[in-house]
Amino acid sequence: MAQKLFNQPKKRSIKPKLIFLSLLFIVAALITGSSMFFSTSEPSLPQPHVFSSDRANHFVGFKATNDSDNNRVLAFKFANLDNEKVQVHNNDGKLMLTITDTYHTEDFSEKTHLSDVVTVNQNASNTIQFALPLERLGPYNTRISEDGIFITKLNWGLEGKNIVIDPGHGQPDGGAIGPSGLLEKDVVLNISLRLKEILEDKGANVLLTREGDSRPYPSSYLQDLWERVYIAEEFGAHVVLSIHNNASDYPYVGGIETFYRPNTLQGHNNKKFAKTIQNQLTNDLGRRDRGVHSANFNVLRSEEFIGALVELMFITNPEEERLLSDPQMIEKIAQSLAEGIENFFTN
């Protein structure tokens, strides 16, 4: 009996096994917790849909701020904005910005205002339109880049304004020639140099595209025209005034006319600036008013500044050539132009 009991298999205790498994579980938990604690990566969570930054014309949002000169800046922020998708026109006293093929996360179908001066209209799922009242906006500068459309409302007055004066022509191009041999390039440079002094005395920052006899890019006529635009943009010009003398095959033709570029972000300002200059000159000088006209001169081909080109009398008219050679008339013209520019920023 005792032998039988001796030969019977012993019952195995489960306590050591439980203890071993418990220890394994604790160690595994500690290892997992440590890796989560020291890991620099975020836990994997479901992510909301975000438009890829690689997609063009993604409207990010609108923000109104002040720049370092305390000018109000209206920023329509985009990711990868394509300039060709931006359409600009004036309609019923408003500057209309229409951007096609856009992507935006916010639904604007029920929203009408982004600020007190900006209204928004989503007239199609992939088109968004902003409207700004021109008279309330006042003088402004614009900049379009991949980051968006930035409209800066300029403060009143000449103080701190960046003004570029562009004396037309320059060696080897003398411009138009008067009956007695007076050269346009010399007349407009004399006017521009004096105008610069007057404007600087009023607190403006003034740059001339040329201060000597030669044009900015002497070796190429076409490149010279673009160089003048480049100079103005690099200077951060708020306004550009290009100064010329007119010419005609008929010696009795005379007067003053001013040109501007329409149908751009600056179209409204360009026209207003040209009208202000034209009215000031004709009132002060008493010459024939030949009006304000639209044109597409190279020197005005920029969205970044307000610009006009003035034709100051006909150098081919003997009487007006005589006036243009008179130092007192040069002073009178420079004073009139300065007053016109100042009026643009104050009225």
FENURLIN-V163046 format. One record per residue. N is the residue number from 0. SS is DSSP state (H for helix, E for strand, - for the rest). OMEGA is omega in radians with two decimals (NA if undefined). Layout:
n | ss | omega
N | SS | OMEGA
N | SS | OMEGA
This chain:
n | ss | omega
0 | - | 3.13
1 | H | 3.12
2 | H | -3.14
3 | H | 3.13
4 | H | -3.11
5 | H | -3.11
6 | H | -3.13
7 | - | -3.13
8 | - | 3.14
9 | - | 3.05
10 | - | -3.13
11 | - | 3.11
12 | - | -3.13
13 | - | -3.09
14 | H | 3.13
15 | H | -3.13
16 | H | 3.12
17 | H | 3.14
18 | H | -3.13
19 | H | 3.14
20 | H | 3.12
21 | H | 3.12
22 | H | 3.10
23 | H | -3.13
24 | H | -3.13
25 | H | 3.14
26 | H | 3.14
27 | H | 3.13
28 | H | 3.13
29 | H | -3.14
30 | H | 3.14
31 | H | 3.14
32 | H | 3.14
33 | H | -3.12
34 | H | 3.10
35 | H | -3.09
36 | H | -3.06
37 | H | -3.11
38 | - | 3.10
39 | - | -3.12
40 | - | 3.11
41 | - | 3.06
42 | - | -3.10
43 | - | 3.14
44 | - | 3.07
45 | - | -3.09
46 | - | 3.07
47 | - | 3.13
48 | - | 3.09
49 | - | 3.11
50 | - | 3.13
51 | - | 3.11
52 | - | 3.12
53 | - | -3.11
54 | - | -3.10
55 | - | 2.98
56 | - | 3.06
57 | E | 3.13
58 | E | -3.08
59 | E | -3.14
60 | E | -3.12
61 | E | 3.10
62 | E | 3.07
63 | E | -3.12
64 | E | 3.04
65 | E | 3.09
66 | - | -3.07
67 | - | 3.10
68 | - | 3.12
69 | - | 2.98
70 | - | 3.12
71 | E | -3.13
72 | E | 3.07
73 | E | -3.03
74 | E | 3.02
75 | E | -2.95
76 | E | 3.12
77 | E | 2.93
78 | E | 3.10
79 | - | 3.13
80 | - | 3.08
81 | - | -3.10
82 | H | -3.07
83 | H | 3.11
84 | H | -3.13
85 | E | 3.10
86 | E | -3.07
87 | E | 3.01
88 | E | 3.08
89 | E | -3.11
90 | E | 3.07
91 | - | 3.09
92 | - | -3.13
93 | E | 2.99
94 | E | -3.08
95 | E | 3.06
96 | E | 3.14
97 | E | -3.13
98 | E | -3.12
99 | - | -3.14
100 | - | -3.13
101 | - | 3.01
102 | E | 3.11
103 | - | -3.08
104 | - | -3.11
105 | - | 3.11
106 | - | -3.12
107 | - | -3.07
108 | - | 3.14
109 | - | -3.05
110 | - | -3.09
111 | - | -3.07
112 | E | 2.97
113 | - | 3.09
114 | - | -3.13
115 | - | 3.14
116 | - | -3.08
117 | E | 3.01
118 | E | -3.07
119 | E | 3.13
120 | E | 3.06
121 | E | -3.06
122 | E | 3.03
123 | E | -3.04
124 | - | -3.10
125 | - | 3.12
126 | E | 3.11
127 | E | -3.06
128 | E | 3.09
129 | E | 3.14
130 | E | 3.14
131 | E | 3.12
132 | E | -3.00
133 | H | -3.09
134 | H | 3.12
135 | H | 3.14
136 | H | -3.13
137 | - | 3.11
138 | - | -3.11
139 | E | 2.98
140 | E | -3.12
141 | E | 3.03
142 | E | 3.09
143 | E | 3.11
144 | E | 3.08
145 | - | -3.10
146 | - | 3.12
147 | E | 3.12
148 | E | -3.08
149 | E | -3.12
150 | E | -3.11
151 | E | 3.06
152 | E | -3.05
153 | - | 3.07
154 | - | 3.13
155 | - | 3.06
156 | - | -3.11
157 | - | -3.07
158 | - | 3.08
159 | - | -3.13
160 | - | 3.07
161 | E | -3.05
162 | E | 3.08
163 | E | 3.06
164 | E | -3.07
165 | E | 3.04
166 | E | -3.05
167 | - | 3.03
168 | - | -3.00
169 | E | -3.08
170 | E | 0.16
171 | - | -3.12
172 | E | -3.11
173 | - | -3.09
174 | - | -3.14
175 | - | -3.10
176 | E | 3.11
177 | - | -3.13
178 | - | -3.13
179 | - | 3.10
180 | - | 3.11
181 | - | -3.09
182 | E | 3.13
183 | H | -3.09
184 | H | -3.12
185 | H | -3.13
186 | H | -3.05
187 | H | 3.08
188 | H | 3.11
189 | H | 3.11
190 | H | -3.06
191 | H | 3.13
192 | H | 3.12
193 | H | 3.11
194 | H | 3.11
195 | H | -3.14
196 | H | -3.10
197 | H | -3.11
198 | H | 3.11
199 | H | 3.08
200 | H | 3.13
201 | - | 3.05
202 | - | 3.14
203 | - | 2.99
204 | E | -2.98
205 | E | 3.07
206 | E | 3.03
207 | E | 3.10
208 | - | 2.97
209 | - | 3.07
210 | - | 3.11
211 | - | -3.02
212 | - | -3.05
213 | E | 3.09
214 | - | -3.06
215 | - | -3.13
216 | - | -2.94
217 | - | -2.96
218 | - | -3.09
219 | - | -3.13
220 | H | -3.10
221 | H | 3.12
222 | H | 3.11
223 | H | 3.14
224 | H | 3.12
225 | H | 3.11
226 | H | 3.12
227 | H | 3.08
228 | H | -3.14
229 | H | 3.12
230 | H | -3.12
231 | H | -3.13
232 | H | 3.12
233 | H | 3.12
234 | H | -3.06
235 | - | -3.05
236 | - | 2.96
237 | - | 3.05
238 | E | 3.06
239 | E | 3.07
240 | E | 3.09
241 | E | -3.01
242 | E | -3.12
243 | E | 2.90
244 | E | -3.12
245 | E | 3.12
246 | - | 3.13
247 | - | 3.04
248 | - | -3.11
249 | - | -3.01
250 | - | -3.12
251 | - | -3.13
252 | - | -3.13
253 | - | 3.08
254 | - | -3.06
255 | E | 3.03
256 | E | -3.07
257 | E | -3.06
258 | E | 3.10
259 | E | 3.12
260 | - | -3.12
261 | - | 2.97
262 | - | 3.04
263 | - | 3.05
264 | - | -3.11
265 | - | -3.02
266 | H | -3.14
267 | H | 3.12
268 | H | 3.13
269 | H | -3.12
270 | H | -3.14
271 | H | 3.12
272 | H | 3.14
273 | H | 3.13
274 | H | -3.14
275 | H | 3.12
276 | H | -3.11
277 | H | -3.13
278 | H | -3.13
279 | H | -3.10
280 | H | -3.09
281 | H | 3.10
282 | H | -3.06
283 | H | -3.01
284 | H | 3.10
285 | - | 3.10
286 | - | -3.10
287 | - | 3.11
288 | E | -3.14
289 | E | 2.99
290 | E | 3.13
291 | E | -3.04
292 | E | 3.04
293 | E | -3.13
294 | - | -3.11
295 | - | 3.13
296 | - | -3.10
297 | H | -3.05
298 | H | -3.14
299 | H | -3.04
300 | - | 3.06
301 | - | 3.06
302 | - | -2.94
303 | - | -3.12
304 | - | 3.04
305 | E | -3.05
306 | E | 3.04
307 | E | 3.08
308 | E | -3.09
309 | E | 3.04
310 | E | -3.02
311 | E | 3.11
312 | E | -3.12
313 | E | -3.13
314 | - | 3.10
315 | - | 3.06
316 | - | -3.06
317 | H | -3.14
318 | H | -3.10
319 | H | 3.02
320 | H | 3.12
321 | H | 3.11
322 | H | -3.10
323 | H | 3.09
324 | - | -3.09
325 | - | 3.13
326 | H | 3.11
327 | H | 3.09
328 | H | 3.08
329 | H | 3.10
330 | H | -3.12
331 | H | 3.11
332 | H | -3.13
333 | H | 3.11
334 | H | -3.13
335 | H | 3.11
336 | H | 3.12
337 | H | 3.14
338 | H | 3.10
339 | H | 3.11
340 | H | 3.13
341 | H | 3.12
342 | H | 3.13
343 | H | -3.10
344 | H | -3.10
345 | H | -3.10
346 | - | NA
